[in-house]
Amino acid sequence: MSTTTVAGRMGALARTELILLGRSRATIVAAVIVPLFLPFSVRSAVDEADLKEAGLSVGTLLLPAAVGFSLLFAVYAALTTAYVTRREELVLKRLRTGELRDREILIGAALPATGIGFTQSVLLAAGCMALLDLGAPSAPHLVLLGLLLGLVMCGALAAVTAAFTRTAESAQVTGLPLMFLSMLGSGITVPLEMLPDRLASFCELLPLTPVITLVRGGWTGDLSGYDALGAVATALAWTVIAVFAVQRWFRWEPRR
């Protein structure tokens, strides 16, 4: 019975957040439109000969990039703005006076953006398969695991970023370091196979790298069990760190 009650409360909050999300044109453009076009800008940055040398193709370059952009824009950036906006409007403070627990508020508010990110990633993957003659993934369970880990981790990281963001306008700035670092070093724009060994070893520790590794490796079938476990461990470590940071520093009242 308690589980049903919790699900009902979170579902109601998610529906409300989805309505509020739909009223923000800027958020809709950033979360839905931008990730659809950005992956194709990656193609022009990498020479096809270099891709073949790294054992990759245009499809195995663009598909993980599409997933990465969806996680960054549809989930991380959108949620950071949503958390800050609801906090500054005293929505989070009012919610805490009701039956909702803290984790229910954060998870319920994250469900719409997470759903958009998941749906968008699936549609982009289907589009890449159809347009780039990519074929089905060799290890679909790794692809799904990577996507789910990315959704949870980006949601937690968004809450951490929101904790240190004063206004909804500044949320567009505070999230940039992680977004740029992820786009440049997590294998989204340039696969780690094409980087110098030392730089690649460092980039493997970035938050979004294990997600891209699992998605790309699950599609190509070239990811060993050891490397897959390492990627999962890295993603879980970042998620645990982010959850701890949220419990320690997340603010429920406006920052003055």
N, C-alpha and C positions, 0 to 999 in steps of 0.2 A: 504493500500500500504506500509506504514511504517513497519507494522508487517512482511510483506513478505520480505522486505529489511533486517530487523534485522535477520529474520530466515535464509536468504540466506548467510549473512555474518557469522553468527555463524556456519552454516552448513559447509561452506568452511573451517573455522578454525578447526572445529571438524575433518574433513576429513584429513587435514594436520597433526593434532596431532595424529590421528590414525596411519598414515603412520610412523611418528617418533616413536611412541610407539612400533610398530612392529619391528623396527630396533634394539631395545634394548633387547637383550636376557635375561639379568639379570632381567629387569622389567617384561618380559613375564613370566619367571619362578616364580617370587615372586607373581605376580598378578593372574596368571592362574593355575599354577601347585600346589603351596604350599597350597592354601585353599582347594584343593580337598582331601588332605591327612591328614591335621591337625585335622579335627573333629574326626577321628578314634583314635587319640592319647588321646582324652578326655575320651573315653570309659574306658580305662584301669585305669584311675585315680579315678573312682567312683565305689563303690561297688553296685551291683544290689539290695541288700537288703536295702541299704540306699535310693536308688531311689524309691522303693516301699513305704517306710515309708514316703517319701516326696510327694507321690502321683504322681510320674513321671514314665516314662519308658525310655528304651534306645533310642527310637525314639524321644521322646520329649526332650531328652537331646542332641542328636546329631544334630537334625535339626536346632534349634536356634544357636547352636555352629557353624554349617556350614555357616549360614547367617552372624554371627558375624565375622568369619574369612574372609569371602569374603569382607565385608565392610572394615575391617582393612587393608587387604593386597591389594585387587584389587582396592580399592578406596582411602583410606586414605594414605597408604604408597606410592602407585604408583603416586598419584597426588602431594604429597609433593615433590617427586623427580622431577616430570615433571615441576612444577612451578619453582623450584630452577634452574633447568637446562636451561629452556627457559629464565629466567631472566639473568643468568650469560652469556648466549650466545647472549644477547642483543635483543632477539626475542621480548620480551614483550615491550621493549622500542620502537622498530620499529613499532609494531602493534599499539601503542598509537598515532603514527603520522598519521594514516589513519582514516577511517570512524568509526572503531570499538570503542565503548565506553568501559570504564574500566570493567564494569560488564559483558559486552558481551565477552570480552577477557577471563575473568576468567571462565565464564560459558561454553563458547565454548570449551576451552581447557579441561574442566572437563567432557565433554560429552562422549568421548570414554571410559574413566575409569569407569564412572558411568554406561554406557551401559554394560560393561563387568561385573561389580559387580551385576547388576540386572539380567542379563542372567545367570550368574553363580549361583546366589542364587535360581533362579527358577529351574535350572537343578538339583542342589543339593537337593532341596526340593522334586522334583519328584523322585530322586534316593532313598531318605530316605523312601518315601511312598512305593516304589516298593520293596526295599530290607528289610525293617524293619517292614513291615506290619503295617504302621502307620495310614493309613486311611486319609480321607479328613479332612481339618480343620473345627472346629465347627463354627468359626467366621472368614471367609476368609477376610472380610473387615479390621479386626484388623491386620491380618498378612500383608496385602498389605500396610496398613497405616504405620505400623512399619518399613517395608522395605523402603518405600519412604522417611520417616523421616530420617532414617539412611543414605540413599544415600546423601540427601541434607546436613545433619549435618556433615558427614565425609568429604564431599567436602569443606565445609566452614572451618572445623578444619584443613584440609590439607593446605589451603591458610594461615591460622594463623601460623601454624608451619613453612611454607616456609618463612614467614616474618622474622623469627628469625634464619634461617639457612643460613650459609655463602656459602657452596659449595654443589654440588650434592652428593659428597662422605659423607659429614657430615649429609645429610638428612637421611641416614640410622641409625644415632645415635639419632638425635633430636626427631624423632618420636617414639623411643622406650618407653619412660615413659608412654605415653598415651596407647600404644599398650599393654604393660605388665599390666598396671593398669586395662585396659578393659578385658583382658583375665583372670585375676585373680579375679576381683571383680564385673564384670558386669553380672555374671550368665552364662558365656560361658563355662568355665571349671567346675565350681561348682555352681549349682543353688542356688539362694538366700534362698530358703526354707531350705537348709541344713546348713546355717550359723547361728551363734548366733544372737539374735534379734538386739542388738546394732550395730554389724558389718553390718548386712543386711540393717539396716536403713541408715547407711552411704553409703553403696554401691548403694543404690537406687538412689542416687544423681549423680552418675558417668554418663558421657555422653552417653555411649552405653547401659547402663542398661535399660532405657525405651524401646529401640528398641527390646532387647531380651525379655523383659517382654511382649510386645505386640505380638511378633511372637509366643512365647511359650503359652501365655494365649489365643491367637486367635486360636491356634491349639487344646488346651485341652478344651477350653470353660469354664475354671475355673476363668477367670478374670472378676471381677465385673465392673460395669459401672464407679464407683468412682475410682477404681484403674486404669482403662483404661484412664480416663480423667487426672489423676495424671501423668501417664506415658507420655501422649501426651504433657502436660504442661511442663514437665521436658525437653523433647526433643526440644520443641519449644524455651524454655528459653536458652538452650545451643546453638541453632542455631542463635538466635538473638545476643547473646553475641559474638559468633564467627564472625558474619557478621559485628558487630560494630568494633571488633578488626581488621578485614581485612581493613575496611575503615580508621581506625586510623593508623595502623602500616605497612600495606603491602608495600613492596618496589618494584619499577619497574625497578630499575637500579642495576647493580652488587654491592654487599657489599664489600667494600675495607677496 
